[in-house]
Structures are given as structure tokens and as C-alpha cells.
Amino acid sequence: MEVKTVLLTGGSSGIGAATARILASAGIKVYAGSRRGTVETPCEGVIPIKLDVNDQAMTEAAVADIVAREGHLDAVICNAGNGVYGPIEGTLEEEARAQLETTFFGSLKTIEACLPTFRRQGYGRIITVTSVMAILELPYQGLYVAAKSALLRLTETLSMELMGSGIECCSILPGDVSTGFTQARHLNKAALDESSPYKESIKRNLAKIEHDEKNGMRPEVIGKVILRQLRRRHMKARVIPRLDYKLVGFAVRICPEKLKLAIVRALYF
Ligand SMILES: NC(=O)c1ccc[n+]([C@@H]2O[C@H](COP(=O)([O-])OP(=O)(O)OC[C@H]3O[C@@H](n4cnc5c(N)ncnc54)[C@H](OP(=O)(O)O)[C@@H]3O)[C@@H](O)[C@H]2O)c1
């Protein structure tokens, strides 16, 4: 089956907008959903739609609308996400929920909304955009790490449950990408606490991660990786884009825990 129609969440900017453009230039029709309902650079083949992944009814209606128009939906790319930053100690419950709501539950709701159509077709592809932080925890991003690793494991478990159904799952684990994510990052109350024992460490950490993201990959790199997976006969379960981050993934697997902590400590505290 050739992928011709895709629902992409978080399509208004960054990785989502770049992916939408790349898929459209390969002849795939992309329904790009976001709360803004716009795309950075409008182009033929990309249809911006208003979609808040935290709103189940809205997500189900968007899928129904695409299927009514196109007669089919071949793939869904769960890319919408946000970043809540700060030490775990002192994180408010509402801040933790805000991170998990969009990044984890929003993706789950989107997948659930697409599954009946994929089942009926006996075909469908599910791609989640997680993060290299799903396999490598970094300080002061504990909620983000929790949300992305939960989404990665959910994708992999779902893949197992769907074996033989014709529906396949894949998770993409990007490293640093230069997008609006850095500016949109929400600093939690504990991160802003002037009397926090983490104050100095947070200052250094935030400067480093912001620098790394601003100098990170172009979002098109991720878009091309997603296109490659959609074109494969069978998608890979996990894809870490770019060789340097693949090596990080390999190192995380073989590195003794103490050495890993020493490296993270030297770089991120
Ligand atoms: N940038 C990085 O270094 C990096 C690294 C690894 C993974 N990622 C992941 O890549 C994904 C895309 O992020 P990005 O870097 O491209 O950042 P971005 O430019 O801030 O894009 C985030 C996208 O998510 C959308 N979004 C947020 N909340 C939403 C909601 N409730 N419903 C629907 N759409 C929503 C935003 O659109 P609206 O505001 O219009 O809704 C926007 O289009 C995220 O899942 C992020 O965690 C990013």
C-alpha cells in the first residue's frame, strides 16, 4: 500500500511544518493539525486544520472529516508536543499534567481516533515523534523525559498488540532540533524559585540546552526520516535520526550507569 493521505499533529511550526512540506513534495496529501490551524509556509498538498489533541471530540471529528473527503486515511504522525522545564522537586501537579496531557495523552487520543479507520482498511501507519530523551534522562526535564519515554513504550507495546493487523507503528527519537520549541518551553514554578538549591545549576543547564537546541538539526532532517519510514515496506520500530545521536543511543545501551551519570553530570549540571 502506498501512503497517500496523512494526518499530522503539531503541523503549524518546527518539525511538523517541515515534515508536512517534505511529505507534500513527495506527493502525499497532509492534513496538518494544530491549535493555530495554520502552517509556517503554505504549500500545495498541505491542508492546515484546527486541531487540539487534548480535545477528543475535535480529534475524532478531524479524522472523520478526512475519511469522508478522501475515502481513506493511510497514516497518522503524532508530533504535537510541549516542554515543561524545571526540577522535579517542587513541581506542581498541574504542571506535570500539562506536560503529560499534550505529549502523552494527546498522542494516545489521536491514535485511538485513527485506529477504527485503520482496522476497517486493514492498513495504517502510526508514527510518534518522541525524543532521544525517551532513552536518556537529563536533569530538570523529568516530566518531559517521563512523557516521551511513556509514549515510546506505548508505541512499541501497541506495535506488538497490532501484529498481523496490517497496522504498523514506529517512533522517531530526535536529538536537538532548531525550532520554536525552545522559546515555547514552559519554566515551572520550581525552576523560577530564586531560593531554590538548584538555582545555579539550572542557570547553567538552561543555557546549555538552549544553545544546543538553537544549534541543533534543521527540522527537515526529521521530515526526511519520517518520509523514508512511510515509504518503507515495513517501518522500523525505533529510529534515531543522524549518526551522532545514533551513537548516543548506542552508548546509553552499553555504558555502565556510573559512567553515564558522570558524563551527564559533567555536561548538564
Ligand atoms: N525541538 C527539539 O529539539 C525536539 C527534540 C526532540 C523531540 N521534539 C519533539 O518534536 C515535536 C515537535 O516539536 P518542535 O520542535 O517542532 O516544536 P514547535 O515548533 O514548538 O512545535 C510544536 C507543535 O505542536 C503543536 N501543538 C502544541 N500543543 C498542541 C495541541 N494541544 N494540539 C495540537 N497541536 C499542538 C504546536 O502548534 P500550536 O501551538 O499551533 O497548537 C506546534 O505546531 C514535539 O513533540 C517535541 O517534543 C523536539
The ligand as an ORCA input file, in Angstrom:
! r2SCAN-3c Opt
* xyz 0 1
  N      12.996     20.739     19.021
  C      13.643     19.706     19.564
  O      14.849     19.802     19.916
  C      12.932     18.381     19.735
  C      13.709     17.254     20.036
  C      13.071     16.028     20.193
  C      11.709     15.920     20.057
  N      10.971     17.028     19.763
  C       9.523     16.856     19.638
  O       9.121     17.226     18.331
  C       7.750     17.627     18.361
  C       7.590     18.925     17.594
  O       8.272     19.942     18.291
  P       9.056     21.128     17.578
  O      10.468     21.042     17.994
  O       8.732     21.182     16.145
  O       8.456     22.388     18.381
  P       7.379     23.509     17.968
  O       7.879     24.272     16.797
  O       7.088     24.237     19.241
  O       6.124     22.658     17.504
  C       5.174     22.120     18.392
  C       3.914     21.907     17.606
  O       2.941     21.265     18.448
  C       1.719     21.976     18.307
  N       0.904     21.786     19.499
  C       1.195     22.084     20.787
  N       0.167     21.774     21.576
  C      -0.804     21.253     20.767
  C      -2.117     20.757     20.994
  N      -2.644     20.707     22.220
  N      -2.821     20.305     19.930
  C      -2.297     20.341     18.683
  N      -1.077     20.804     18.403
  C      -0.346     21.263     19.441
  C       2.117     23.434     18.045
  O       1.108     24.141     17.358
  P       0.020     25.112     18.050
  O       0.744     25.908     19.086
  O      -0.490     25.913     16.879
  O      -1.017     24.208     18.596
  C       3.300     23.217     17.107
  O       2.854     23.032     15.790
  C       7.354     17.719     19.827
  O       6.641     16.560     20.194
  C       8.699     17.756     20.548
  O       8.613     17.253     21.850
  C      11.556     18.263     19.589
*
